[in-house]
């Protein structure tokens, strides 16, 4: 190594901070960190005071089990528990449709026909100084549902948990129930229309077919579609059955003082350290 390279190497090494240097800087900045940290606690108290308390509502759903158990979700027997846990949600196409439809504009439009829903979403605000929104459209309510209503997996099972936060715990429970009912009903109606169209087509094809083998195949398809029409005509959940009805906690879930105060205090300490470093950068 040349002499010039050695000088550069020593300069770089001498410029690197060790753990002792960092601890020394923290000790020197302790007063600034403490003052700004307590200022952060004041901001945290202001945040909690202005924040509107929100309750967490939950509902657990599962793929509905049609009559006869064909393609449906069934609770596991002990020897089959591992097989049950490994089931993919892709095995339940109607439930996949439910997952992707509950926040769609078609669902939101039907929700807006309910005056209780319109009044409830008006009162959903993060802070007390914010104004509620009155001019809801299916598109804006759809974005609200995508943002506010979560569908979480339950372990490695096909079960899903609806989660919704709202300042009114009774409305939060009501909202989850309405979302499930409207979404499942829309899917049922679409399946009923599609099934009826297939039945009409198969009946017409059956009258125009003379080949016995073809008639037998068409008759089997027709029986399957008639069975499906019977299933969607029943007043029961078709795509998603309710495993655990919607419910909300007794106490607000947010804001949580155990998270807010430490967060604002740590942010204040960090800003205090930066302030001290900026004041003494040339020392």
MOHUHU-V634517 format. One record per residue. N is the residue number from 1. SS is DSSP state (hx for helix, st for strand, lp for the rest). PSI is psi in degrees with one decimal (NA if undefined). Layout:
BEGIN
n | ss | psi
N | SS | PSI
N | SS | PSI
END
This chain:
BEGIN
n | ss | psi
1 | lp | 131.9
2 | lp | 169.0
3 | hx | -39.8
4 | hx | -40.6
5 | hx | -35.3
6 | hx | -37.2
7 | hx | -44.0
8 | hx | -41.9
9 | hx | -43.1
10 | hx | -34.4
11 | hx | -41.3
12 | hx | -43.5
13 | hx | -42.6
14 | hx | -24.0
15 | hx | -13.7
16 | lp | 138.2
17 | lp | 134.5
18 | lp | 173.4
19 | hx | -36.6
20 | hx | -39.8
21 | hx | -41.0
22 | hx | -44.8
23 | hx | -36.9
24 | hx | -40.8
25 | hx | -39.9
26 | hx | -39.2
27 | hx | -39.6
28 | hx | -30.7
29 | lp | 11.7
30 | hx | -37.2
31 | hx | -44.5
32 | hx | -40.5
33 | hx | -39.0
34 | hx | -45.3
35 | hx | -49.5
36 | hx | -31.1
37 | hx | -42.9
38 | hx | -31.4
39 | hx | -36.3
40 | hx | -36.7
41 | hx | -36.4
42 | hx | -43.4
43 | hx | -37.4
44 | hx | -41.2
45 | hx | -40.5
46 | hx | -39.9
47 | hx | -46.2
48 | hx | -36.0
49 | hx | -39.7
50 | hx | -23.4
51 | st | 139.4
52 | lp | 121.7
53 | lp | 137.3
54 | st | 141.5
55 | st | 148.0
56 | st | 117.9
57 | st | 142.4
58 | st | 152.0
59 | st | 133.5
60 | st | 128.8
61 | st | 162.3
62 | st | 160.3
63 | st | 129.9
64 | lp | 149.1
65 | lp | 105.6
66 | lp | 170.9
67 | hx | 133.3
68 | hx | -7.4
69 | hx | 11.7
70 | lp | 110.8
71 | lp | 12.5
72 | lp | 173.6
73 | lp | 131.4
74 | lp | 144.1
75 | lp | 146.8
76 | lp | 148.6
77 | lp | 150.8
78 | hx | -46.7
79 | hx | -22.2
80 | hx | 14.2
81 | hx | -37.3
82 | hx | -39.2
83 | hx | -39.9
84 | hx | -42.4
85 | hx | -25.7
86 | lp | 0.0
87 | lp | 137.3
88 | lp | 145.9
89 | hx | -17.0
90 | hx | -15.1
91 | hx | -6.4
92 | lp | 82.7
93 | hx | -35.5
94 | hx | -35.9
95 | hx | -35.8
96 | hx | -38.4
97 | hx | -39.2
98 | hx | -44.5
99 | hx | -35.9
100 | hx | -2.2
101 | hx | -18.7
102 | lp | -22.0
103 | lp | 14.9
104 | lp | 157.3
105 | hx | -30.6
106 | hx | -41.2
107 | hx | -43.4
108 | hx | -38.3
109 | hx | -40.1
110 | hx | -32.8
111 | hx | -36.4
112 | lp | -16.5
113 | lp | -11.7
114 | lp | 115.8
115 | hx | -30.5
116 | hx | -36.4
117 | hx | -44.0
118 | hx | -40.1
119 | hx | -36.8
120 | hx | -45.3
121 | hx | -23.1
122 | hx | -36.8
123 | lp | 3.8
124 | lp | 104.8
125 | lp | 152.9
126 | lp | -35.9
127 | st | 156.1
128 | lp | -23.8
129 | lp | -5.2
130 | lp | 150.6
131 | lp | 142.0
132 | lp | 160.5
133 | lp | 130.1
134 | lp | -37.2
135 | lp | 67.8
136 | lp | 142.6
137 | lp | 164.4
138 | hx | -35.0
139 | hx | -44.6
140 | hx | -37.7
141 | hx | -33.1
142 | hx | -43.3
143 | hx | -36.6
144 | hx | -43.4
145 | hx | -40.8
146 | hx | -33.2
147 | hx | -34.7
148 | hx | -25.5
149 | st | 118.8
150 | st | 147.1
151 | st | 104.3
152 | st | 144.4
153 | st | 150.1
154 | lp | 97.2
155 | lp | -142.8
156 | lp | 35.0
157 | lp | 166.0
158 | lp | -4.3
159 | lp | 149.5
160 | st | 144.3
161 | st | 119.7
162 | st | 134.7
163 | st | 130.6
164 | st | 131.1
165 | st | 134.2
166 | st | 148.4
167 | lp | -25.7
168 | lp | 111.8
169 | hx | -35.0
170 | hx | -40.2
171 | hx | -36.4
172 | hx | -42.5
173 | hx | -44.3
174 | hx | -40.9
175 | hx | -44.5
176 | hx | -41.5
177 | hx | -41.0
178 | hx | -40.7
179 | hx | -44.9
180 | hx | -46.4
181 | hx | -47.3
182 | hx | -43.7
183 | hx | -46.4
184 | hx | -37.9
185 | hx | -41.2
186 | hx | -42.9
187 | hx | -42.0
188 | hx | -43.4
189 | hx | -41.5
190 | hx | -42.7
191 | hx | -38.0
192 | hx | -44.0
193 | hx | -44.3
194 | hx | -40.7
195 | hx | -41.7
196 | hx | -39.3
197 | hx | -39.7
198 | hx | -39.1
199 | hx | -45.0
200 | hx | -42.7
201 | hx | -44.8
202 | hx | -38.5
203 | hx | -41.0
204 | hx | -41.3
205 | hx | -34.1
206 | hx | -37.1
207 | hx | -22.6
208 | lp | 1.7
209 | lp | 130.5
210 | lp | -22.2
211 | lp | 124.8
212 | hx | -41.1
213 | hx | -42.6
214 | hx | -38.7
215 | hx | -38.9
216 | hx | -42.2
217 | hx | -41.9
218 | hx | -36.9
219 | hx | -39.3
220 | hx | -43.7
221 | hx | -38.5
222 | hx | -41.2
223 | hx | -38.9
224 | hx | -42.5
225 | hx | -36.0
226 | hx | -35.8
227 | hx | -42.1
228 | hx | -38.3
229 | hx | -37.6
230 | hx | -40.4
231 | hx | -45.0
232 | hx | -12.9
233 | hx | -13.7
234 | lp | 147.4
235 | lp | 63.6
236 | lp | 157.0
237 | lp | 134.5
238 | lp | -46.2
239 | lp | -41.0
240 | st | 120.0
241 | st | 151.8
242 | st | 116.6
243 | st | -44.2
244 | st | 117.0
245 | st | 157.7
246 | st | 138.9
247 | st | 159.5
248 | st | 153.4
249 | lp | 159.8
250 | lp | -35.5
251 | lp | 151.9
252 | lp | 142.7
253 | lp | -24.9
254 | st | 141.1
255 | lp | 148.1
256 | lp | 110.6
257 | hx | -28.2
258 | hx | -20.1
259 | hx | -37.6
260 | hx | -49.9
261 | hx | -48.4
262 | hx | -37.0
263 | hx | -49.9
264 | hx | -34.1
265 | hx | -44.5
266 | hx | -39.8
267 | hx | -41.2
268 | hx | -42.0
269 | hx | -41.2
270 | hx | -44.5
271 | hx | -36.7
272 | hx | -38.7
273 | hx | -41.6
274 | hx | -39.7
275 | hx | -43.8
276 | hx | -42.2
277 | hx | -37.2
278 | hx | -32.9
279 | hx | -30.5
280 | lp | 30.0
281 | lp | -27.1
282 | lp | 3.3
283 | lp | NA
END
